[in-house]
Amino acid sequence: DEQTTETRLTQEVIEKEEIKPSNVVEKSSDEVKTEEEVKNKEGSENVDGEAKPQRIKLKKKKFAVYFGYNGEKFVGLQLNPGQYTVELVLEEAMFKAGFITKENHKNLKKIGWSRATRTDKGVHAVVNYIAAKLMVEKGKEDVLEDMVSRIQEHCPSDVSIIGLKPVTTSYNAKNHASSREYEYILPLKMLLPKKVDMETFDLKAEENKEVREGILKRCAECCKKFIGTRNYHNYTKKMKATDPASSRYLKDFSVSEVFEVNGLEVVKFQLLGQSFLYHQIRKTIGKIIEVCRNEEDVLEIEKSFMNNAMDIWLAPGDGLLLYKVNFTGYNLKSDIPHKLELSEEEEARAIKFKTELHNFIAEKEISNQIFTNWLVRTEEETAEALRALDE
């Protein structure tokens, strides 16, 4: 039987297999030659008087590579020895495409690798960024679509190379990112009050229009409570209210109108912030679900930012996706080779992949009830914990 991509790549990391691109051998970290030129000096002639093939000169140049991925099979983005991660796939694809030399293969530090945003296990991305110094043929540094195609050729179907652009030598994907935008796709029925049977209640019925509108109004009120600088010590793991790192600024937070994906009614939460804590977004969505389900006053959200410790529901990672990363400050610089903005073709590629992710998320609920099962389990655990406190 054929091995899956996941198994094969993981084994390559563990066994440290070395795969050399067929057309090059190493000369140095900054330049390589074809095997033919290693044997023959440039400009020399063979016995028949014919000129030898011209050498292919490669130089190292820093690029921003932007890509999307379905996070279901990955143990997060960041490279982690022995684990199947997005960076494992990306670095291997760039090596096989000839953009990383053998001596730099599996050594991210040597190629100046940086990442804009780490994502956790199961979390998706429409457009995330890494930066790396890649080996490119001199004179062809701007043949970007060819580079995209060559890298994509060695990626599995759940990774989409959106595009890449040359950047300054000082560019760092994390440090130059000015803000990050996330989306959370949530089935509308998750926001129904407990007193309503969400499995039998027909949200699409005209007579229930007021219920739908009421849910959206309540969600919008909840979103406003998170905008601005807040103390998120209750929205992450093992952090005290006095820790300065718990303070985060959320520039914008909104909820969309109801729309259908594969027949499932969903809403989309959109968050814009400079940076986010571990589990911050998933717990934010969890808190909104809790407020809606229990018909609590939205002021309960404000209490979660106070110094007291509080348990907050952790929504499934399945609905979370990194939508985009913004580089506002970097794009204002006068010495940059390109602005880090998507072209029309790249935008179309990103929208297509985003649609695929939305369909995938909806199908997880339709086929496996991933959100429904989470909610039932979470409410049972909450009720049990409350009973234990009363005893």
Solvent accessible surface area in square Angstrom, and as a share of the most:
residue,aa,sasa,rsa
1,D,194,1.01
2,E,170,0.76
3,Q,97,0.43
4,T,86,0.50
5,T,42,0.25
6,E,67,0.30
7,T,56,0.33
8,R,93,0.34
9,L,7,0.03
10,T,24,0.14
11,Q,65,0.29
12,E,9,0.04
13,V,26,0.15
14,I,111,0.56
15,E,105,0.47
16,K,153,0.65
17,E,73,0.33
18,E,121,0.54
19,I,61,0.31
20,K,92,0.39
21,P,15,0.10
22,S,106,0.68
23,N,84,0.43
24,V,13,0.07
25,V,31,0.18
26,E,56,0.25
27,K,104,0.44
28,S,50,0.32
29,S,44,0.29
30,D,80,0.42
31,E,32,0.14
32,V,1,0.01
33,K,41,0.17
34,T,21,0.12
35,E,77,0.34
36,E,81,0.36
37,E,14,0.06
38,V,93,0.54
39,K,159,0.67
40,N,38,0.19
41,K,170,0.72
42,E,96,0.43
43,G,61,0.58
44,S,42,0.27
45,E,117,0.52
46,N,47,0.24
47,V,153,0.88
48,D,111,0.57
49,G,45,0.43
50,E,109,0.49
51,A,82,0.63
52,K,43,0.18
53,P,87,0.55
54,Q,131,0.58
55,R,59,0.21
56,I,56,0.29
57,K,62,0.26
58,L,16,0.08
59,K,67,0.28
60,K,48,0.20
61,K,59,0.25
62,K,21,0.09
63,F,0,0.00
64,A,0,0.00
65,V,0,0.00
66,Y,1,0.00
67,F,0,0.00
68,G,0,0.00
69,Y,1,0.00
70,N,23,0.12
71,G,1,0.01
72,E,80,0.36
73,K,118,0.50
74,F,2,0.01
75,V,60,0.35
76,G,8,0.08
77,L,0,0.00
78,Q,67,0.30
79,L,58,0.29
80,N,74,0.38
81,P,116,0.73
82,G,30,0.28
83,Q,72,0.32
84,Y,12,0.04
85,T,0,0.00
86,V,0,0.00
87,E,0,0.00
88,L,9,0.04
89,V,1,0.01
90,L,0,0.00
91,E,7,0.03
92,E,5,0.02
93,A,1,0.00
94,M,0,0.00
95,F,0,0.00
96,K,54,0.23
97,A,10,0.08
98,G,14,0.13
99,F,4,0.02
100,I,2,0.01
101,T,10,0.06
102,K,78,0.33
103,E,81,0.37
104,N,4,0.02
105,H,19,0.09
106,K,65,0.27
107,N,58,0.30
108,L,24,0.12
109,K,187,0.79
110,K,108,0.46
111,I,2,0.01
112,G,28,0.27
113,W,26,0.09
114,S,14,0.09
115,R,55,0.20
116,A,3,0.02
117,T,13,0.07
118,R,161,0.59
119,T,11,0.06
120,D,52,0.27
121,K,141,0.60
122,G,17,0.16
123,V,5,0.03
124,H,2,0.01
125,A,0,0.00
126,V,1,0.01
127,V,6,0.03
128,N,0,0.00
129,Y,6,0.02
130,I,0,0.00
131,A,0,0.00
132,A,0,0.00
133,K,70,0.30
134,L,0,0.00
135,M,5,0.02
136,V,4,0.03
137,E,61,0.27
138,K,93,0.39
139,G,70,0.67
140,K,105,0.45
141,E,26,0.12
142,D,99,0.51
143,V,71,0.41
144,L,34,0.17
145,E,74,0.33
146,D,66,0.34
147,M,6,0.02
148,V,8,0.05
149,S,67,0.43
150,R,92,0.33
151,I,0,0.00
152,Q,58,0.26
153,E,133,0.60
154,H,71,0.32
155,C,18,0.11
156,P,22,0.14
157,S,114,0.74
158,D,25,0.13
159,V,1,0.01
160,S,18,0.11
161,I,1,0.01
162,I,0,0.00
163,G,1,0.01
164,L,1,0.00
165,K,23,0.10
166,P,2,0.01
167,V,8,0.05
168,T,26,0.15
169,T,122,0.71
170,S,85,0.55
171,Y,2,0.01
172,N,46,0.24
173,A,0,0.00
174,K,127,0.54
175,N,114,0.58
176,H,44,0.20
177,A,10,0.08
178,S,43,0.28
179,S,19,0.12
180,R,22,0.08
181,E,40,0.18
182,Y,15,0.06
183,E,1,0.01
184,Y,0,0.00
185,I,1,0.00
186,L,1,0.00
187,P,1,0.01
188,L,0,0.00
189,K,32,0.14
190,M,0,0.00
191,L,2,0.01
192,L,0,0.00
193,P,25,0.16
194,K,106,0.45
195,K,157,0.66
196,V,32,0.19
197,D,83,0.43
198,M,22,0.10
199,E,96,0.43
200,T,105,0.61
201,F,56,0.23
202,D,77,0.40
203,L,15,0.07
204,K,112,0.48
205,A,19,0.15
206,E,133,0.60
207,E,142,0.64
208,N,22,0.11
209,K,102,0.43
210,E,145,0.65
211,V,53,0.30
212,R,55,0.20
213,E,90,0.40
214,G,39,0.37
215,I,9,0.05
216,L,27,0.13
217,K,138,0.58
218,R,67,0.24
219,C,0,0.00
220,A,39,0.30
221,E,65,0.29
222,C,0,0.00
223,C,2,0.01
224,K,140,0.59
225,K,46,0.20
226,F,0,0.00
227,I,58,0.30
228,G,16,0.15
229,T,83,0.48
230,R,74,0.27
231,N,35,0.18
232,Y,1,0.00
233,H,14,0.06
234,N,10,0.05
235,Y,0,0.00
236,T,14,0.08
237,K,111,0.47
238,K,203,0.86
239,M,45,0.20
240,K,158,0.67
241,A,18,0.14
242,T,118,0.69
243,D,52,0.27
244,P,117,0.74
245,A,42,0.33
246,S,1,0.01
247,S,56,0.36
248,R,49,0.18
249,Y,116,0.44
250,L,3,0.01
251,K,124,0.53
252,D,68,0.35
253,F,6,0.03
254,S,45,0.29
255,V,28,0.16
256,S,27,0.18
257,E,132,0.59
258,V,27,0.16
259,F,65,0.27
260,E,96,0.43
261,V,12,0.07
262,N,85,0.43
263,G,45,0.43
264,L,27,0.13
265,E,18,0.08
266,V,1,0.01
267,V,0,0.00
268,K,34,0.14
269,F,0,0.00
270,Q,69,0.31
271,L,4,0.02
272,L,38,0.19
273,G,2,0.02
274,Q,113,0.50
275,S,40,0.26
276,F,38,0.16
277,L,21,0.11
278,Y,109,0.42
279,H,26,0.12
280,Q,4,0.02
281,I,7,0.03
282,R,38,0.14
283,K,31,0.13
284,T,2,0.01
285,I,0,0.00
286,G,0,0.00
287,K,10,0.04
288,I,0,0.00
289,I,0,0.00
290,E,21,0.10
291,V,0,0.00
292,C,4,0.02
293,R,17,0.06
294,N,53,0.27
295,E,91,0.41
296,E,44,0.20
297,D,85,0.44
298,V,22,0.13
299,L,93,0.46
300,E,52,0.23
301,I,0,0.00
302,E,69,0.31
303,K,91,0.39
304,S,0,0.00
305,F,24,0.10
306,M,110,0.49
307,N,119,0.61
308,N,74,0.38
309,A,97,0.75
310,M,50,0.22
311,D,138,0.71
312,I,11,0.06
313,W,19,0.07
314,L,55,0.27
315,A,0,0.00
316,P,11,0.07
317,G,8,0.08
318,D,31,0.16
319,G,0,0.00
320,L,12,0.06
321,L,0,0.00
322,L,0,0.00
323,Y,54,0.20
324,K,74,0.32
325,V,6,0.04
326,N,32,0.17
327,F,4,0.02
328,T,81,0.47
329,G,43,0.41
330,Y,3,0.01
331,N,18,0.09
332,L,144,0.72
333,K,91,0.39
334,S,121,0.78
335,D,105,0.54
336,I,26,0.13
337,P,68,0.43
338,H,64,0.28
339,K,111,0.47
340,L,9,0.05
341,E,98,0.44
342,L,50,0.25
343,S,54,0.35
344,E,159,0.71
345,E,97,0.44
346,E,14,0.06
347,E,66,0.30
348,A,61,0.47
349,R,56,0.20
350,A,4,0.03
351,I,94,0.48
352,K,134,0.57
353,F,12,0.05
354,K,31,0.13
355,T,69,0.40
356,E,75,0.34
357,L,3,0.01
358,H,19,0.08
359,N,56,0.29
360,F,57,0.24
361,I,2,0.01
362,A,1,0.01
363,E,76,0.34
364,K,30,0.13
365,E,3,0.01
366,I,80,0.41
367,S,71,0.46
368,N,90,0.46
369,Q,70,0.31
370,I,54,0.27
371,F,1,0.00
372,T,8,0.05
373,N,74,0.38
374,W,21,0.07
375,L,0,0.00
376,V,70,0.40
377,R,125,0.46
378,T,16,0.09
379,E,30,0.14
380,E,108,0.48
381,E,104,0.47
382,T,46,0.27
383,A,38,0.29
384,E,109,0.49
385,A,55,0.43
386,L,105,0.52
387,R,139,0.51
388,A,64,0.50
389,L,144,0.72
390,D,125,0.65
391,E,181,0.81
